[in-house]
Amino acid sequence: MVTKPRFSREEFSRRGDEIYERQVAPQVESRDAGKFVAIDIETGAFEVASDELAASDRMPGAQVWLRQIGTRFAHRFGPRYPAGLR
């Protein structure tokens, strides 16, 4: 099921990050590091799974923000530079 975006990219991102920091981060443990969390940016509901597809599939119809536990992102695009070369 395809869900049409209801928010701008900026608002979508802001809501996802805010919910993660306020509600999700305090509830996930270090043993969950590396797993993915899918967050419904409208309700604050979330699911944790070992891969992003499994997490988001548990939230049909939701406006889902994905994030990998222990990082600021779900995935990184672009080059990775060695420390000191950024």
Backbone as JSON, one array per atom type, in Angstrom:
{
  "sequence": "MVTKPRFSREEFSRRGDEIYERQVAPQVESRDAGKFVAIDIETGAFEVASDELAASDRMPGAQVWLRQIGTRFAHRFGPRYPAGLR",
  "N": [[0.83, -1.17, 0.0], [0.68, 2.13, -0.94], [1.46, 5.14, 0.58], [0.52, 8.47, 0.51], [2.62, 11.32, 0.84], [2.19, 13.49, 3.62], [3.43, 15.59, 4.7], [5.97, 18.15, 4.44], [9.38, 17.55, 3.36], [11.16, 18.6, 5.21], [9.58, 18.95, 7.54], [8.81, 16.32, 7.97], [11.28, 15.08, 8.52], [12.05, 16.56, 10.8], [10.01, 15.89, 12.65], [10.4, 13.08, 12.82], [13.04, 12.87, 13.88], [12.67, 14.24, 16.32], [10.74, 12.68, 17.68], [12.18, 10.29, 17.87], [14.36, 11.03, 19.56], [13.02, 11.92, 21.88], [11.09, 9.92, 22.61], [11.75, 7.3, 21.67], [14.59, 6.68, 21.84], [15.16, 6.6, 24.7], [13.99, 4.15, 25.29], [15.14, 2.08, 23.87], [17.71, -0.31, 23.99], [21.29, -0.79, 24.43], [21.83, -3.26, 23.35], [20.24, -3.29, 21.14], [21.51, -1.83, 19.25], [22.33, -1.08, 15.94], [20.1, -2.29, 14.9], [16.99, -1.53, 13.21], [14.67, 1.14, 13.52], [11.34, 1.9, 12.95], [9.34, 4.66, 12.79], [6.19, 6.02, 13.33], [5.4, 9.07, 12.29], [3.19, 10.54, 12.91], [1.78, 9.44, 15.06], [3.66, 8.55, 16.89], [4.08, 5.93, 17.44], [6.18, 3.0, 17.29], [8.35, 0.54, 15.77], [10.78, -1.99, 16.2], [13.27, -3.72, 14.45], [15.42, -6.18, 12.87], [15.93, -5.49, 10.26], [15.16, -2.8, 7.97], [12.92, -3.11, 6.29], [11.34, -5.1, 7.53], [10.69, -3.75, 9.91], [9.24, -1.49, 8.94], [7.16, -2.74, 7.54], [5.49, -3.57, 9.52], [3.93, -1.43, 10.05], [1.61, -0.55, 8.42], [0.34, 1.91, 6.21], [1.29, 4.05, 7.68], [3.12, 7.14, 8.13], [6.25, 6.71, 7.84], [9.3, 7.12, 9.53], [12.57, 6.17, 9.25], [15.28, 4.88, 11.13], [18.53, 3.9, 12.11], [19.38, 2.28, 15.02], [21.58, 3.71, 17.29], [22.87, 5.31, 15.5], [22.64, 8.35, 13.53], [21.23, 8.02, 11.27], [19.43, 6.05, 8.77], [20.59, 5.04, 6.51], [23.65, 5.82, 4.82], [24.61, 7.97, 2.27], [26.94, 8.62, -0.31], [30.48, 9.45, -0.27], [32.76, 8.0, 2.12], [35.01, 9.38, 4.23], [38.33, 9.01, 5.48], [39.16, 9.66, 8.92], [39.93, 13.02, 9.63], [40.15, 13.89, 7.01], [37.92, 15.23, 6.13]],
  "CA": [[0.0, 0.0, 0.0], [1.46, 3.36, -1.04], [0.9, 6.23, 1.37], [0.94, 9.78, 0.0], [3.22, 12.18, 1.86], [1.31, 14.51, 4.17], [4.27, 16.63, 5.27], [7.16, 18.5, 3.66], [10.56, 16.77, 3.76], [11.74, 19.2, 6.42], [8.71, 18.63, 8.67], [8.9, 14.87, 8.12], [12.56, 14.83, 9.18], [12.01, 17.17, 12.13], [9.16, 15.07, 13.49], [11.05, 11.79, 13.05], [14.16, 13.05, 14.82], [12.15, 14.65, 17.62], [10.12, 11.5, 18.32], [13.25, 9.35, 18.21], [15.12, 11.51, 20.72], [12.17, 12.09, 23.05], [10.33, 8.75, 23.0], [12.31, 6.01, 21.3], [15.95, 6.48, 22.35], [15.19, 6.14, 26.08], [13.42, 2.81, 25.43], [15.94, 1.05, 23.19], [18.91, -0.61, 24.75], [22.52, -0.93, 23.64], [21.79, -4.52, 22.59], [19.49, -3.03, 19.92], [22.35, -1.05, 18.34], [22.44, -1.68, 14.61], [18.76, -2.63, 14.41], [16.27, -0.39, 12.64], [13.41, 1.54, 14.14], [10.39, 2.59, 12.08], [8.54, 5.53, 13.65], [5.04, 6.69, 12.72], [5.62, 10.45, 12.69], [1.94, 11.15, 13.34], [1.31, 8.89, 16.34], [4.78, 8.24, 17.78], [4.25, 4.48, 17.55], [7.39, 2.56, 16.61], [8.68, -0.89, 15.71], [12.21, -2.27, 16.08], [13.53, -4.99, 13.77], [16.8, -6.32, 12.39], [16.07, -4.78, 8.98], [14.2, -1.71, 7.81], [11.69, -3.58, 5.66], [10.55, -5.77, 8.56], [10.17, -2.73, 10.82], [8.22, -0.66, 8.29], [6.02, -3.58, 7.17], [4.62, -3.7, 10.69], [3.22, -0.17, 10.23], [0.96, -0.22, 7.14], [-0.37, 3.18, 6.13], [1.91, 5.08, 8.5], [4.18, 7.98, 7.59], [7.34, 6.09, 8.59], [10.67, 7.65, 9.57], [13.48, 5.08, 9.59], [16.57, 5.23, 11.71], [19.27, 2.78, 12.66], [19.66, 2.55, 16.43], [23.0, 3.95, 17.53], [23.36, 6.26, 14.51], [21.67, 9.41, 13.23], [20.65, 7.76, 9.95], [19.11, 4.66, 8.41], [21.65, 4.72, 5.55], [24.49, 6.94, 4.45], [24.91, 8.05, 0.85], [28.1, 9.43, -0.58], [31.77, 8.88, 0.14], [33.2, 8.0, 3.52], [36.39, 9.83, 4.27], [39.06, 8.69, 6.69], [39.2, 10.74, 9.9], [40.88, 14.09, 9.34], [40.11, 14.31, 5.6], [36.59, 15.79, 5.82]],
  "C": [[0.88, 1.24, 0.0], [0.73, 4.45, -0.28], [1.43, 7.54, 0.82], [1.52, 10.61, 1.13], [2.24, 13.26, 2.32], [2.09, 15.69, 4.76], [5.41, 16.95, 4.31], [8.32, 17.64, 4.14], [11.14, 17.29, 5.08], [10.92, 18.85, 7.65], [8.76, 17.14, 8.99], [10.15, 14.51, 8.93], [12.55, 15.36, 10.61], [11.19, 16.32, 13.09], [9.82, 13.73, 13.82], [12.17, 11.88, 14.05], [13.67, 13.39, 16.23], [11.54, 13.46, 18.37], [11.19, 10.5, 18.73], [13.95, 9.78, 19.49], [14.28, 11.53, 21.99], [11.56, 10.77, 23.55], [11.05, 7.42, 22.79], [13.66, 5.75, 21.96], [15.97, 6.02, 23.81], [14.7, 4.7, 26.28], [14.23, 1.71, 24.76], [17.25, 0.89, 23.94], [20.11, -0.77, 23.83], [22.53, -2.23, 22.85], [21.01, -4.38, 21.29], [20.3, -2.24, 18.9], [22.52, -1.81, 17.02], [21.11, -2.12, 14.04], [18.1, -1.36, 13.88], [15.0, -0.13, 13.42], [12.6, 2.29, 13.1], [9.45, 3.36, 13.0], [7.41, 6.14, 12.83], [5.11, 8.14, 13.19], [4.34, 11.17, 13.11], [1.51, 10.68, 14.73], [2.42, 8.66, 17.36], [4.97, 6.75, 18.0], [5.52, 4.07, 16.81], [7.55, 1.06, 16.7], [10.18, -1.02, 15.53], [12.37, -3.63, 15.43], [14.96, -5.01, 13.26], [17.01, -5.71, 11.01], [14.92, -3.8, 8.79], [12.89, -2.15, 7.19], [10.78, -4.26, 6.69], [9.93, -4.75, 9.51], [9.04, -1.93, 10.18], [7.0, -1.46, 7.86], [5.03, -3.75, 8.31], [3.77, -2.45, 10.92], [2.53, 0.25, 8.94], [0.19, 1.1, 7.24], [0.25, 4.31, 6.92], [2.9, 5.92, 7.69], [5.43, 7.6, 8.38], [8.68, 6.8, 8.4], [11.56, 6.51, 10.03], [14.78, 5.6, 10.16], [17.23, 3.97, 12.24], [19.68, 3.15, 14.08], [21.18, 2.64, 16.63], [23.63, 4.89, 16.52], [22.32, 7.35, 14.31], [20.9, 9.11, 11.96], [20.2, 6.31, 9.82], [20.19, 4.17, 7.45], [22.43, 5.98, 5.26], [24.77, 6.86, 2.97], [26.11, 8.95, 0.65], [29.36, 8.81, -0.02], [31.97, 8.93, 1.64], [34.68, 8.35, 3.51], [37.05, 9.36, 5.55], [39.06, 9.89, 7.63], [40.27, 11.76, 9.52], [40.85, 14.57, 7.88], [38.77, 14.91, 5.21], [36.65, 17.25, 5.54]]
}
